[in-house]
């Protein structure tokens, strides 16, 4: 059965990750992971849909302004 990892298990896991990715790649991997989580949360809350609609409205307004000019 699955159980929560203890501190020694977490330390071993972090050491393995450090060896596999190296010190230079860890910040990049952390940033990518953070962006992925942020996008996932936005998708769950519907913010991405709202952003798309706002971009579409802006594009329509720009097209109208270009037609007038």
VOGU-3710 file (C-alpha; in Angstrom, 3 decimals, decimal comma):
1> xxxxxxxxxx> 0,000/0,000/0,000  1,156/3,549/-0,726  2,439/5,705/2,123  3,863/9,195/2,388  7,643/9,303/1,897  9,718/9,969/4,979  12,558/12,475/5,232  15,349/9,995/4,361  13,384/8,806/1,332  12,887/12,396/0,166
11> xxxxxxxxxx> 16,597/13,147/0,581  17,549/10,100/-1,486  15,057/11,097/-4,157  16,397/14,672/-4,274  19,968/13,364/-4,517  19,030/11,136/-7,464  17,299/14,050/-9,215  20,337/16,257/-8,590  22,667/13,658/-10,104  20,426/13,071/-13,123
21> xxxxxxxxxx> 19,762/16,696/-14,024  22,777/18,498/-12,605  22,899/21,842/-10,830  22,520/23,929/-13,980  19,253/22,327/-15,119  17,412/22,236/-11,794  16,316/25,919/-11,848  15,076/25,510/-15,423  13,163/22,375/-14,491  11,649/24,107/-11,462
31> xxxxxxxxxx> 10,577/27,072/-13,560  8,989/24,824/-16,179  7,193/22,847/-13,493  5,903/26,040/-11,880  4,623/27,382/-15,198  2,893/24,088/-15,895  1,160/24,116/-12,533  0,155/27,761/-12,999  -1,348/27,024/-16,430  -3,174/24,009/-15,032
41> xxxxxxxxxx> -4,712/26,103/-12,263  -5,743/28,760/-14,781  -7,395/26,118/-16,932  -9,315/24,775/-13,965  -10,562/28,201/-12,956  -11,470/29,200/-16,515  -9,031/32,094/-16,776  -7,623/30,821/-20,057  -11,069/30,936/-21,660  -11,519/34,498/-20,406
51> xxxxxxxxxx> -8,107/35,502/-21,774  -8,959/34,043/-25,195  -12,246/35,932/-25,267  -10,514/39,171/-24,283  -7,930/38,701/-27,061  -10,696/38,047/-29,586  -12,522/41,210/-28,524  -9,325/43,252/-28,818  -8,653/41,804/-32,268  -12,176/42,674/-33,394
61> xxxxxxxxx> -11,786/46,226/-32,078  -8,487/46,603/-33,954  -10,091/45,360/-37,163  -12,915/47,875/-36,777  -10,422/50,698/-36,213  -8,423/49,642/-39,281  -11,568/49,614/-41,428  -12,474/53,119/-40,260  -9,027/54,479/-41,118
//
